[in-house]
Amino acid sequence: YTGLTKYYDTWYYVEQGRLNWGYTGLTNYYGTWYYVEQGRLNWGYTGLTKYYDTWYYVEQGRLNWGYTGLTNYYGTWYYVAQGILNWNYSGIVQWNNENWRVTNGVATEKVASHIVCIDAGHQAYGMSQKEPNGPGSSVMKAMLTTGSAGIVTRQPEYELNLAVALKLKAELLNRGYQVVMIREDNNCPVSNAQRAVYANNSGAEIFVRIHANGSANTSVRGAMAYGPSSANPYMASNVTAASQSLTNTLLNKFCATTGLLNKGVLLDDTMTGINWCTIPVTIIEMGFLSNPDEDRLMATDSFRTVMARGIADGIDAYFGQ
Ligand SMILES: [Zn+2]
């Protein structure tokens, strides 16, 4: 016999019929792995233990396959995924409401979480009243346009934008970001300039505006993104430069993740929702609702999830994560 046996109130580790006081490690008993320390099952132990070449996470004497998070072992914090120390992992780990940078399984520093403001473009109806398209501008534009609709599915753009924005919010929270939402339902009569000012004052570091495209030509397809030019008269040069970096990075990652055609970046200084921004901003036009294939694709919940992940990948890349 090799395994555990109970004697009075204590479980002992027996090896080939003899109690082995020298054994420290894991042992399996009826499907559960227990932590034995010097021949006795140690119910009080919580932490790492090495078994053959792998480090396992033990909680109160039992291997806990459900644990994912950090654990301290002799002064160093390690990253455990599903009960096993994961030496291959490098990235940001959320733990106890804090973000930690993990490098090859070791938590190296606590990092502040980035704050992202998300605007799901449009809302249930347009706002035809006019507002200046930039601070001090004499050019007046409608406060909010109605947006487009799917040529086949008839899905309104404002619904699609919101669905992806809500998925993006969940994805970013999961990746350790803080998120500010301009709207979380389809009733949000707030103009493009007002949304930009709200984002500016929200504490967010970047403003990501989500839209879908439309064209009279139904064969036009693909994703594109808008940012300000370097000569934008309303924005500070450091903000236009950062906006261009955000726009390029986000579009490239979005297309890589979604597989949508990359139609490139347009630098445009006529857009109200860009010109009023004092933080880096981009407008992603995810795909063409006027193209039957992209309309059908963007109507599916699964592809909306992929698009949200693509935008999150772009935000990760912008922040260098
Ligand atoms: Zn739009």
py3Dmol code that shows the C-alpha trace and the ligand (Angstrom):
import py3Dmol

protein = """\
ATOM      1  CA  TYR A   1       0.000   0.000   0.000  1.00  0.00           C
ATOM      2  CA  THR A   2       1.049   3.508  -0.905  1.00  0.00           C
ATOM      3  CA  GLY A   3      -1.259   6.382  -0.043  1.00  0.00           C
ATOM      4  CA  LEU A   4      -3.067   8.086   2.787  1.00  0.00           C
ATOM      5  CA  THR A   5      -4.466   6.450   5.838  1.00  0.00           C
ATOM      6  CA  LYS A   6      -6.250   7.905   8.819  1.00  0.00           C
ATOM      7  CA  TYR A   7      -5.148   7.121  12.350  1.00  0.00           C
ATOM      8  CA  TYR A   8      -7.093   8.830  15.124  1.00  0.00           C
ATOM      9  CA  ASP A   9      -7.664  12.334  13.703  1.00  0.00           C
ATOM     10  CA  THR A  10      -4.592  12.574  11.503  1.00  0.00           C
ATOM     11  CA  TRP A  11      -3.980  11.405   7.947  1.00  0.00           C
ATOM     12  CA  TYR A  12      -0.567   9.847   7.353  1.00  0.00           C
ATOM     13  CA  TYR A  13       1.319   9.057   4.190  1.00  0.00           C
ATOM     14  CA  VAL A  14       2.213   5.417   3.826  1.00  0.00           C
ATOM     15  CA  GLU A  15       4.684   4.206   1.214  1.00  0.00           C
ATOM     16  CA  GLN A  16       4.910   0.499   0.507  1.00  0.00           C
ATOM     17  CA  GLY A  17       3.351  -0.329   3.851  1.00  0.00           C
ATOM     18  CA  ARG A  18       5.510   2.008   5.962  1.00  0.00           C
ATOM     19  CA  LEU A  19       4.707   5.486   7.269  1.00  0.00           C
ATOM     20  CA  ASN A  20       7.150   7.757   5.408  1.00  0.00           C
ATOM     21  CA  TRP A  21       8.015  10.702   7.691  1.00  0.00           C
ATOM     22  CA  GLY A  22      10.386  11.993   5.030  1.00  0.00           C
ATOM     23  CA  TYR A  23       7.748  12.590   2.369  1.00  0.00           C
ATOM     24  CA  THR A  24       6.684  16.115   1.468  1.00  0.00           C
ATOM     25  CA  GLY A  25       4.605  16.600  -1.663  1.00  0.00           C
ATOM     26  CA  LEU A  26       1.334  15.702  -3.295  1.00  0.00           C
ATOM     27  CA  THR A  27      -0.492  12.443  -3.152  1.00  0.00           C
ATOM     28  CA  ASN A  28      -3.689  11.318  -4.796  1.00  0.00           C
ATOM     29  CA  TYR A  29      -6.452   9.797  -2.706  1.00  0.00           C
ATOM     30  CA  TYR A  30      -9.740   8.858  -4.383  1.00  0.00           C
ATOM     31  CA  GLY A  31      -9.333  11.457  -7.137  1.00  0.00           C
ATOM     32  CA  THR A  32      -8.211  14.396  -4.999  1.00  0.00           C
ATOM     33  CA  TRP A  33      -4.630  15.559  -4.596  1.00  0.00           C
ATOM     34  CA  TYR A  34      -3.578  16.275  -1.015  1.00  0.00           C
ATOM     35  CA  TYR A  35      -0.553  18.041   0.372  1.00  0.00           C
ATOM     36  CA  VAL A  36       1.577  15.913   2.661  1.00  0.00           C
ATOM     37  CA  GLU A  37       4.297  17.484   4.785  1.00  0.00           C
ATOM     38  CA  GLN A  38       6.774  15.199   6.489  1.00  0.00           C
ATOM     39  CA  GLY A  39       4.441  12.251   6.332  1.00  0.00           C
ATOM     40  CA  ARG A  40       1.279  14.049   7.512  1.00  0.00           C
ATOM     41  CA  LEU A  41      -1.546  15.581   5.508  1.00  0.00           C
ATOM     42  CA  ASN A  42      -1.251  19.314   6.263  1.00  0.00           C
ATOM     43  CA  TRP A  43      -4.731  20.870   6.166  1.00  0.00           C
ATOM     44  CA  GLY A  44      -3.254  24.199   7.208  1.00  0.00           C
ATOM     45  CA  TYR A  45      -1.079  24.662   4.131  1.00  0.00           C
ATOM     46  CA  THR A  46      -1.994  27.147   1.414  1.00  0.00           C
ATOM     47  CA  GLY A  47       0.599  27.934  -1.229  1.00  0.00           C
ATOM     48  CA  LEU A  48       2.773  26.392  -3.897  1.00  0.00           C
ATOM     49  CA  THR A  49       4.297  22.967  -3.906  1.00  0.00           C
ATOM     50  CA  LYS A  50       6.473  21.276  -6.470  1.00  0.00           C
ATOM     51  CA  TYR A  51       5.576  17.814  -7.719  1.00  0.00           C
ATOM     52  CA  TYR A  52       7.904  16.358 -10.316  1.00  0.00           C
ATOM     53  CA  ASP A  53       8.662  19.406 -12.515  1.00  0.00           C
ATOM     54  CA  THR A  54       5.456  21.339 -11.973  1.00  0.00           C
ATOM     55  CA  TRP A  55       4.426  23.774  -9.251  1.00  0.00           C
ATOM     56  CA  TYR A  56       0.861  23.360  -8.005  1.00  0.00           C
ATOM     57  CA  TYR A  57      -1.374  25.581  -5.940  1.00  0.00           C
ATOM     58  CA  VAL A  58      -2.560  23.992  -2.703  1.00  0.00           C
ATOM     59  CA  GLU A  59      -5.356  25.485  -0.640  1.00  0.00           C
ATOM     60  CA  GLN A  60      -5.890  24.189   2.869  1.00  0.00           C
ATOM     61  CA  GLY A  61      -4.162  20.942   2.094  1.00  0.00           C
ATOM     62  CA  ARG A  62      -5.862  20.247  -1.247  1.00  0.00           C
ATOM     63  CA  LEU A  63      -4.708  20.969  -4.785  1.00  0.00           C
ATOM     64  CA  ASN A  64      -7.124  23.641  -6.069  1.00  0.00           C
ATOM     65  CA  TRP A  65      -7.529  23.233  -9.838  1.00  0.00           C
ATOM     66  CA  GLY A  66      -9.995  26.109  -9.848  1.00  0.00           C
ATOM     67  CA  TYR A  67      -7.542  28.755  -8.663  1.00  0.00           C
ATOM     68  CA  THR A  68      -6.346  31.433 -11.056  1.00  0.00           C
ATOM     69  CA  GLY A  69      -4.514  34.422  -9.627  1.00  0.00           C
ATOM     70  CA  LEU A  70      -1.380  35.417  -7.803  1.00  0.00           C
ATOM     71  CA  THR A  71       0.154  33.647  -4.853  1.00  0.00           C
ATOM     72  CA  ASN A  72       3.092  34.526  -2.663  1.00  0.00           C
ATOM     73  CA  TYR A  73       5.885  32.040  -2.116  1.00  0.00           C
ATOM     74  CA  TYR A  74       8.905  33.089  -0.069  1.00  0.00           C
ATOM     75  CA  GLY A  75       8.408  36.780  -0.851  1.00  0.00           C
ATOM     76  CA  THR A  76       7.783  36.470  -4.592  1.00  0.00           C
ATOM     77  CA  TRP A  77       4.378  36.635  -6.233  1.00  0.00           C
ATOM     78  CA  TYR A  78       3.677  33.993  -8.864  1.00  0.00           C
ATOM     79  CA  TYR A  79       0.906  33.635 -11.400  1.00  0.00           C
ATOM     80  CA  VAL A  80      -1.173  30.482 -11.069  1.00  0.00           C
ATOM     81  CA  ALA A  81      -3.648  29.481 -13.790  1.00  0.00           C
ATOM     82  CA  GLN A  82      -6.096  26.706 -12.954  1.00  0.00           C
ATOM     83  CA  GLY A  83      -3.986  25.362 -10.136  1.00  0.00           C
ATOM     84  CA  ILE A  84      -0.628  25.355 -11.945  1.00  0.00           C
ATOM     85  CA  LEU A  85       2.139  27.957 -11.835  1.00  0.00           C
ATOM     86  CA  ASN A  86       2.256  29.248 -15.411  1.00  0.00           C
ATOM     87  CA  TRP A  87       5.878  30.107 -16.255  1.00  0.00           C
ATOM     88  CA  ASN A  88       4.901  30.877 -19.856  1.00  0.00           C
ATOM     89  CA  TYR A  89       2.547  33.715 -19.064  1.00  0.00           C
ATOM     90  CA  SER A  90       3.523  37.334 -19.626  1.00  0.00           C
ATOM     91  CA  GLY A  91       0.929  40.081 -19.516  1.00  0.00           C
ATOM     92  CA  ILE A  92      -1.361  41.993 -17.205  1.00  0.00           C
ATOM     93  CA  VAL A  93      -3.179  40.052 -14.498  1.00  0.00           C
ATOM     94  CA  GLN A  94      -6.117  41.435 -12.576  1.00  0.00           C
ATOM     95  CA  TRP A  95      -6.037  40.310  -8.987  1.00  0.00           C
ATOM     96  CA  ASN A  96      -7.845  41.705  -5.938  1.00  0.00           C
ATOM     97  CA  ASN A  97      -8.965  44.689  -8.038  1.00  0.00           C
ATOM     98  CA  GLU A  98      -5.378  45.544  -8.894  1.00  0.00           C
ATOM     99  CA  ASN A  99      -3.440  45.106 -12.119  1.00  0.00           C
ATOM    100  CA  TRP A 100      -0.089  43.365 -12.021  1.00  0.00           C
ATOM    101  CA  ARG A 101       2.476  43.026 -14.744  1.00  0.00           C
ATOM    102  CA  VAL A 102       3.502  39.368 -14.928  1.00  0.00           C
ATOM    103  CA  THR A 103       6.670  38.311 -16.738  1.00  0.00           C
ATOM    104  CA  ASN A 104       7.263  34.601 -17.266  1.00  0.00           C
ATOM    105  CA  GLY A 105       4.966  33.692 -14.407  1.00  0.00           C
ATOM    106  CA  VAL A 106       6.414  36.179 -11.904  1.00  0.00           C
ATOM    107  CA  ALA A 107       4.505  39.320 -10.878  1.00  0.00           C
ATOM    108  CA  THR A 108       7.007  42.147 -11.272  1.00  0.00           C
ATOM    109  CA  GLU A 109       5.023  45.317 -10.517  1.00  0.00           C
ATOM    110  CA  LYS A 110       1.625  46.772  -9.874  1.00  0.00           C
ATOM    111  CA  VAL A 111       0.410  48.882 -12.807  1.00  0.00           C
ATOM    112  CA  ALA A 112      -2.278  51.536 -12.923  1.00  0.00           C
ATOM    113  CA  SER A 113      -5.191  50.533 -15.107  1.00  0.00           C
ATOM    114  CA  HIS A 114      -5.778  52.619 -18.223  1.00  0.00           C
ATOM    115  CA  ILE A 115      -9.082  54.408 -18.622  1.00  0.00           C
ATOM    116  CA  VAL A 116     -10.935  54.220 -21.943  1.00  0.00           C
ATOM    117  CA  CYS A 117     -14.045  56.148 -22.948  1.00  0.00           C
ATOM    118  CA  ILE A 118     -16.274  54.354 -25.478  1.00  0.00           C
ATOM    119  CA  ASP A 119     -18.872  56.027 -27.649  1.00  0.00           C
ATOM    120  CA  ALA A 120     -21.406  53.884 -29.472  1.00  0.00           C
ATOM    121  CA  GLY A 121     -22.118  56.225 -32.384  1.00  0.00           C
ATOM    122  CA  HIS A 122     -25.601  57.721 -32.909  1.00  0.00           C
ATOM    123  CA  GLN A 123     -28.746  56.799 -30.942  1.00  0.00           C
ATOM    124  CA  ALA A 124     -32.403  56.039 -31.643  1.00  0.00           C
ATOM    125  CA  TYR A 125     -32.952  59.256 -33.637  1.00  0.00           C
ATOM    126  CA  GLY A 126     -30.932  62.085 -35.168  1.00  0.00           C
ATOM    127  CA  MET A 127     -30.648  65.627 -33.772  1.00  0.00           C
ATOM    128  CA  SER A 128     -30.901  68.102 -36.616  1.00  0.00           C
ATOM    129  CA  GLN A 129     -30.102  71.213 -34.546  1.00  0.00           C
ATOM    130  CA  LYS A 130     -26.690  72.597 -35.441  1.00  0.00           C
ATOM    131  CA  GLU A 131     -23.482  72.954 -33.433  1.00  0.00           C
ATOM    132  CA  PRO A 132     -19.980  74.222 -34.375  1.00  0.00           C
ATOM    133  CA  ASN A 133     -17.817  71.407 -35.774  1.00  0.00           C
ATOM    134  CA  GLY A 134     -14.932  72.531 -33.571  1.00  0.00           C
ATOM    135  CA  PRO A 135     -14.193  74.992 -30.745  1.00  0.00           C
ATOM    136  CA  GLY A 136     -14.485  78.511 -32.228  1.00  0.00           C
ATOM    137  CA  SER A 137     -15.475  77.160 -35.640  1.00  0.00           C
ATOM    138  CA  SER A 138     -18.075  78.968 -37.772  1.00  0.00           C
ATOM    139  CA  VAL A 139     -18.907  75.712 -39.572  1.00  0.00           C
ATOM    140  CA  MET A 140     -22.197  74.390 -38.211  1.00  0.00           C
ATOM    141  CA  LYS A 141     -23.164  70.719 -38.485  1.00  0.00           C
ATOM    142  CA  ALA A 142     -26.072  68.611 -37.258  1.00  0.00           C
ATOM    143  CA  MET A 143     -25.685  67.639 -33.604  1.00  0.00           C
ATOM    144  CA  LEU A 144     -26.286  63.971 -34.413  1.00  0.00           C
ATOM    145  CA  THR A 145     -27.019  62.140 -37.655  1.00  0.00           C
ATOM    146  CA  THR A 146     -29.284  59.105 -37.795  1.00  0.00           C
ATOM    147  CA  GLY A 147     -26.632  56.677 -39.027  1.00  0.00           C
ATOM    148  CA  SER A 148     -27.092  53.935 -41.581  1.00  0.00           C
ATOM    149  CA  ALA A 149     -28.924  50.590 -41.564  1.00  0.00           C
ATOM    150  CA  GLY A 150     -28.207  47.094 -42.860  1.00  0.00           C
ATOM    151  CA  ILE A 151     -29.116  46.673 -46.522  1.00  0.00           C
ATOM    152  CA  VAL A 152     -30.259  43.078 -45.927  1.00  0.00           C
ATOM    153  CA  THR A 153     -30.911  42.774 -42.189  1.00  0.00           C
ATOM    154  CA  ARG A 154     -32.173  46.357 -41.688  1.00  0.00           C
ATOM    155  CA  GLN A 155     -30.235  46.437 -38.385  1.00  0.00           C
ATOM    156  CA  PRO A 156     -29.889  50.110 -37.425  1.00  0.00           C
ATOM    157  CA  GLU A 157     -26.311  51.296 -37.090  1.00  0.00           C
ATOM    158  CA  TYR A 158     -26.977  52.692 -33.606  1.00  0.00           C
ATOM    159  CA  GLU A 159     -27.993  49.208 -32.379  1.00  0.00           C
ATOM    160  CA  LEU A 160     -24.965  47.530 -33.919  1.00  0.00           C
ATOM    161  CA  ASN A 161     -22.638  50.197 -32.499  1.00  0.00           C
ATOM    162  CA  LEU A 162     -24.126  49.762 -29.025  1.00  0.00           C
ATOM    163  CA  ALA A 163     -23.928  45.959 -29.138  1.00  0.00           C
ATOM    164  CA  VAL A 164     -20.216  46.085 -30.003  1.00  0.00           C
ATOM    165  CA  ALA A 165     -19.583  48.887 -27.482  1.00  0.00           C
ATOM    166  CA  LEU A 166     -21.094  46.824 -24.653  1.00  0.00           C
ATOM    167  CA  LYS A 167     -19.028  43.792 -25.649  1.00  0.00           C
ATOM    168  CA  LEU A 168     -15.945  46.014 -25.801  1.00  0.00           C
ATOM    169  CA  LYS A 169     -16.690  47.314 -22.322  1.00  0.00           C
ATOM    170  CA  ALA A 170     -16.825  43.753 -20.951  1.00  0.00           C
ATOM    171  CA  GLU A 171     -13.666  42.789 -22.829  1.00  0.00           C
ATOM    172  CA  LEU A 172     -11.714  45.808 -21.565  1.00  0.00           C
ATOM    173  CA  LEU A 173     -12.855  45.312 -17.958  1.00  0.00           C
ATOM    174  CA  ASN A 174     -11.715  41.724 -18.284  1.00  0.00           C
ATOM    175  CA  ARG A 175      -8.316  42.940 -19.489  1.00  0.00           C
ATOM    176  CA  GLY A 176      -7.928  45.246 -16.485  1.00  0.00           C
ATOM    177  CA  TYR A 177      -9.048  48.577 -17.950  1.00  0.00           C
ATOM    178  CA  GLN A 178     -11.426  51.096 -16.473  1.00  0.00           C
ATOM    179  CA  VAL A 179     -14.201  52.028 -18.871  1.00  0.00           C
ATOM    180  CA  VAL A 180     -16.383  55.107 -19.271  1.00  0.00           C
ATOM    181  CA  MET A 181     -19.444  54.687 -21.511  1.00  0.00           C
ATOM    182  CA  ILE A 182     -21.116  57.544 -23.367  1.00  0.00           C
ATOM    183  CA  ARG A 183     -24.282  55.487 -23.657  1.00  0.00           C
ATOM    184  CA  GLU A 184     -25.514  52.026 -22.632  1.00  0.00           C
ATOM    185  CA  ASP A 185     -28.915  52.140 -24.279  1.00  0.00           C
ATOM    186  CA  ASN A 186     -30.371  53.593 -27.462  1.00  0.00           C
ATOM    187  CA  ASN A 187     -31.870  56.654 -25.818  1.00  0.00           C
ATOM    188  CA  CYS A 188     -29.021  59.167 -25.591  1.00  0.00           C
ATOM    189  CA  PRO A 189     -29.866  62.547 -27.152  1.00  0.00           C
ATOM    190  CA  VAL A 190     -26.322  63.871 -26.650  1.00  0.00           C
ATOM    191  CA  SER A 191     -24.587  65.601 -29.569  1.00  0.00           C
ATOM    192  CA  ASN A 192     -21.206  64.717 -31.054  1.00  0.00           C
ATOM    193  CA  ALA A 193     -19.572  67.783 -29.462  1.00  0.00           C
ATOM    194  CA  GLN A 194     -21.212  67.046 -26.109  1.00  0.00           C
ATOM    195  CA  ARG A 195     -19.966  63.453 -26.250  1.00  0.00           C
ATOM    196  CA  ALA A 196     -16.427  64.677 -26.927  1.00  0.00           C
ATOM    197  CA  VAL A 197     -16.555  67.152 -24.036  1.00  0.00           C
ATOM    198  CA  TYR A 198     -17.948  64.421 -21.775  1.00  0.00           C
ATOM    199  CA  ALA A 199     -15.047  62.156 -22.754  1.00  0.00           C
ATOM    200  CA  ASN A 200     -12.540  64.984 -22.178  1.00  0.00           C
ATOM    201  CA  ASN A 201     -13.817  65.500 -18.634  1.00  0.00           C
ATOM    202  CA  SER A 202     -14.311  61.828 -17.776  1.00  0.00           C
ATOM    203  CA  GLY A 203     -10.734  61.114 -16.751  1.00  0.00           C
ATOM    204  CA  ALA A 204     -10.345  58.783 -19.735  1.00  0.00           C
ATOM    205  CA  GLU A 205      -6.983  58.666 -21.505  1.00  0.00           C
ATOM    206  CA  ILE A 206      -8.429  57.876 -24.941  1.00  0.00           C
ATOM    207  CA  PHE A 207     -11.789  58.159 -26.686  1.00  0.00           C
ATOM    208  CA  VAL A 208     -12.862  55.331 -29.010  1.00  0.00           C
ATOM    209  CA  ARG A 209     -15.890  56.055 -31.165  1.00  0.00           C
ATOM    210  CA  ILE A 210     -17.614  53.067 -32.768  1.00  0.00           C
ATOM    211  CA  HIS A 211     -19.442  53.332 -36.089  1.00  0.00           C
ATOM    212  CA  ALA A 212     -20.370  51.275 -39.128  1.00  0.00           C
ATOM    213  CA  ASN A 213     -20.105  52.538 -42.670  1.00  0.00           C
ATOM    214  CA  GLY A 214     -22.474  52.996 -45.580  1.00  0.00           C
ATOM    215  CA  SER A 215     -21.989  53.532 -49.304  1.00  0.00           C
ATOM    216  CA  ALA A 216     -24.197  53.885 -52.369  1.00  0.00           C
ATOM    217  CA  ASN A 217     -21.996  51.204 -53.932  1.00  0.00           C
ATOM    218  CA  THR A 218     -23.022  47.892 -52.344  1.00  0.00           C
ATOM    219  CA  SER A 219     -19.775  46.172 -53.366  1.00  0.00           C
ATOM    220  CA  VAL A 220     -17.656  48.482 -51.195  1.00  0.00           C
ATOM    221  CA  ARG A 221     -16.508  46.639 -48.083  1.00  0.00           C
ATOM    222  CA  GLY A 222     -13.898  46.714 -45.327  1.00  0.00           C
ATOM    223  CA  ALA A 223     -12.955  48.647 -42.205  1.00  0.00           C
ATOM    224  CA  MET A 224     -11.509  52.117 -41.963  1.00  0.00           C
ATOM    225  CA  ALA A 225     -10.760  54.645 -39.258  1.00  0.00           C
ATOM    226  CA  TYR A 226     -10.757  58.421 -38.907  1.00  0.00           C
ATOM    227  CA  GLY A 227      -8.334  60.604 -37.030  1.00  0.00           C
ATOM    228  CA  PRO A 228      -7.278  64.271 -37.128  1.00  0.00           C
ATOM    229  CA  SER A 229      -4.555  65.533 -39.461  1.00  0.00           C
ATOM    230  CA  SER A 230      -1.380  67.071 -38.052  1.00  0.00           C
ATOM    231  CA  ALA A 231      -2.703  70.463 -39.220  1.00  0.00           C
ATOM    232  CA  ASN A 232      -5.983  70.188 -37.296  1.00  0.00           C
ATOM    233  CA  PRO A 233      -6.707  73.784 -36.168  1.00  0.00           C
ATOM    234  CA  TYR A 234      -8.715  72.809 -33.080  1.00  0.00           C
ATOM    235  CA  MET A 235      -6.495  70.259 -31.391  1.00  0.00           C
ATOM    236  CA  ALA A 236      -3.103  70.382 -29.670  1.00  0.00           C
ATOM    237  CA  SER A 237      -0.306  68.819 -31.710  1.00  0.00           C
ATOM    238  CA  ASN A 238       0.458  66.174 -29.081  1.00  0.00           C
ATOM    239  CA  VAL A 239      -3.203  65.124 -29.142  1.00  0.00           C
ATOM    240  CA  THR A 240      -3.332  64.887 -32.943  1.00  0.00           C
ATOM    241  CA  ALA A 241      -0.105  62.846 -32.961  1.00  0.00           C
ATOM    242  CA  ALA A 242      -1.430  60.467 -30.302  1.00  0.00           C
ATOM    243  CA  SER A 243      -4.779  60.255 -32.124  1.00  0.00           C
ATOM    244  CA  GLN A 244      -3.019  59.228 -35.325  1.00  0.00           C
ATOM    245  CA  SER A 245      -1.053  56.567 -33.462  1.00  0.00           C
ATOM    246  CA  LEU A 246      -4.263  55.294 -31.857  1.00  0.00           C
ATOM    247  CA  THR A 247      -6.114  55.341 -35.189  1.00  0.00           C
ATOM    248  CA  ASN A 248      -3.421  53.423 -37.084  1.00  0.00           C
ATOM    249  CA  THR A 249      -2.817  50.884 -34.332  1.00  0.00           C
ATOM    250  CA  LEU A 250      -6.472  50.250 -33.645  1.00  0.00           C
ATOM    251  CA  LEU A 251      -7.430  49.784 -37.303  1.00  0.00           C
ATOM    252  CA  ASN A 252      -4.520  47.429 -38.009  1.00  0.00           C
ATOM    253  CA  LYS A 253      -5.269  45.236 -34.994  1.00  0.00           C
ATOM    254  CA  PHE A 254      -9.004  45.332 -35.689  1.00  0.00           C
ATOM    255  CA  CYS A 255      -8.466  44.072 -39.241  1.00  0.00           C
ATOM    256  CA  ALA A 256      -5.950  41.443 -38.120  1.00  0.00           C
ATOM    257  CA  THR A 257      -8.379  40.044 -35.543  1.00  0.00           C
ATOM    258  CA  THR A 258     -11.564  40.248 -37.625  1.00  0.00           C
ATOM    259  CA  GLY A 259     -10.132  39.433 -41.049  1.00  0.00           C
ATOM    260  CA  LEU A 260     -11.975  42.412 -42.537  1.00  0.00           C
ATOM    261  CA  LEU A 261     -10.373  44.262 -45.440  1.00  0.00           C
ATOM    262  CA  ASN A 262      -8.204  47.162 -44.250  1.00  0.00           C
ATOM    263  CA  LYS A 263      -9.288  50.230 -46.215  1.00  0.00           C
ATOM    264  CA  GLY A 264      -6.854  52.431 -44.345  1.00  0.00           C
ATOM    265  CA  VAL A 265      -6.950  55.581 -42.238  1.00  0.00           C
ATOM    266  CA  LEU A 266      -8.531  58.870 -43.254  1.00  0.00           C
ATOM    267  CA  LEU A 267      -7.269  62.061 -41.624  1.00  0.00           C
ATOM    268  CA  ASP A 268     -10.204  64.472 -41.535  1.00  0.00           C
ATOM    269  CA  ASP A 269     -10.486  67.828 -39.760  1.00  0.00           C
ATOM    270  CA  THR A 270     -14.202  68.395 -40.415  1.00  0.00           C
ATOM    271  CA  MET A 271     -15.605  65.941 -37.878  1.00  0.00           C
ATOM    272  CA  THR A 272     -17.212  67.404 -34.766  1.00  0.00           C
ATOM    273  CA  GLY A 273     -16.628  64.294 -32.666  1.00  0.00           C
ATOM    274  CA  ILE A 274     -12.886  64.540 -33.316  1.00  0.00           C
ATOM    275  CA  ASN A 275     -12.317  68.308 -33.301  1.00  0.00           C
ATOM    276  CA  TRP A 276     -13.731  68.872 -29.825  1.00  0.00           C
ATOM    277  CA  CYS A 277     -11.450  66.276 -28.238  1.00  0.00           C
ATOM    278  CA  THR A 278      -8.629  67.211 -25.905  1.00  0.00           C
ATOM    279  CA  ILE A 279      -7.692  63.536 -25.454  1.00  0.00           C
ATOM    280  CA  PRO A 280      -6.547  61.146 -28.224  1.00  0.00           C
ATOM    281  CA  VAL A 281      -9.534  60.045 -30.285  1.00  0.00           C
ATOM    282  CA  THR A 282     -10.352  57.696 -33.123  1.00  0.00           C
ATOM    283  CA  ILE A 283     -13.456  56.726 -35.046  1.00  0.00           C
ATOM    284  CA  ILE A 284     -13.541  53.113 -36.181  1.00  0.00           C
ATOM    285  CA  GLU A 285     -15.877  52.337 -39.081  1.00  0.00           C
ATOM    286  CA  MET A 286     -16.150  48.598 -38.536  1.00  0.00           C
ATOM    287  CA  GLY A 287     -17.581  47.517 -41.884  1.00  0.00           C
ATOM    288  CA  PHE A 288     -20.173  48.480 -44.504  1.00  0.00           C
ATOM    289  CA  LEU A 289     -23.840  47.994 -43.625  1.00  0.00           C
ATOM    290  CA  SER A 290     -24.490  48.698 -47.323  1.00  0.00           C
ATOM    291  CA  ASN A 291     -22.561  45.558 -48.287  1.00  0.00           C
ATOM    292  CA  PRO A 292     -24.810  42.461 -47.989  1.00  0.00           C
ATOM    293  CA  ASP A 293     -22.030  40.144 -46.786  1.00  0.00           C
ATOM    294  CA  GLU A 294     -20.684  42.520 -44.150  1.00  0.00           C
ATOM    295  CA  ASP A 295     -24.209  43.457 -43.065  1.00  0.00           C
ATOM    296  CA  ARG A 296     -25.083  39.794 -42.424  1.00  0.00           C
ATOM    297  CA  LEU A 297     -21.751  39.144 -40.719  1.00  0.00           C
ATOM    298  CA  MET A 298     -22.030  42.155 -38.412  1.00  0.00           C
ATOM    299  CA  ALA A 299     -25.566  41.108 -37.441  1.00  0.00           C
ATOM    300  CA  THR A 300     -24.277  37.942 -35.755  1.00  0.00           C
ATOM    301  CA  ASP A 301     -23.518  37.919 -32.053  1.00  0.00           C
ATOM    302  CA  SER A 302     -20.369  35.873 -32.606  1.00  0.00           C
ATOM    303  CA  PHE A 303     -18.841  38.334 -35.084  1.00  0.00           C
ATOM    304  CA  ARG A 304     -19.773  41.288 -32.883  1.00  0.00           C
ATOM    305  CA  THR A 305     -17.739  39.581 -30.159  1.00  0.00           C
ATOM    306  CA  VAL A 306     -14.801  39.216 -32.554  1.00  0.00           C
ATOM    307  CA  MET A 307     -15.046  42.894 -33.546  1.00  0.00           C
ATOM    308  CA  ALA A 308     -15.045  43.958 -29.882  1.00  0.00           C
ATOM    309  CA  ARG A 309     -11.991  41.788 -29.293  1.00  0.00           C
ATOM    310  CA  GLY A 310     -10.319  43.367 -32.332  1.00  0.00           C
ATOM    311  CA  ILE A 311     -10.861  46.870 -30.962  1.00  0.00           C
ATOM    312  CA  ALA A 312      -9.576  45.750 -27.545  1.00  0.00           C
ATOM    313  CA  ASP A 313      -6.491  44.274 -29.237  1.00  0.00           C
ATOM    314  CA  GLY A 314      -5.889  47.679 -30.833  1.00  0.00           C
ATOM    315  CA  ILE A 315      -6.252  49.448 -27.482  1.00  0.00           C
ATOM    316  CA  ASP A 316      -3.841  46.954 -25.884  1.00  0.00           C
ATOM    317  CA  ALA A 317      -1.342  47.615 -28.661  1.00  0.00           C
ATOM    318  CA  TYR A 318      -1.716  51.395 -28.316  1.00  0.00           C
ATOM    319  CA  PHE A 319      -0.890  51.190 -24.615  1.00  0.00           C
ATOM    320  CA  GLY A 320       1.928  48.735 -25.318  1.00  0.00           C
ATOM    321  CA  GLN A 321       0.356  45.791 -23.528  1.00  0.00           C
TER     322      GLN A 321
END
"""
ligand_1 = """\
1
ZN
Zn -22.091 56.252 -37.924
"""
view = py3Dmol.view(width=600, height=400)
view.addModel(protein, "pdb")
view.setStyle({"model": 0}, {"cartoon": {"style": "trace"}})
view.addModel(ligand_1, "xyz")
view.setStyle({"model": 1}, {"stick": {}})
view.zoomTo()
view.show()
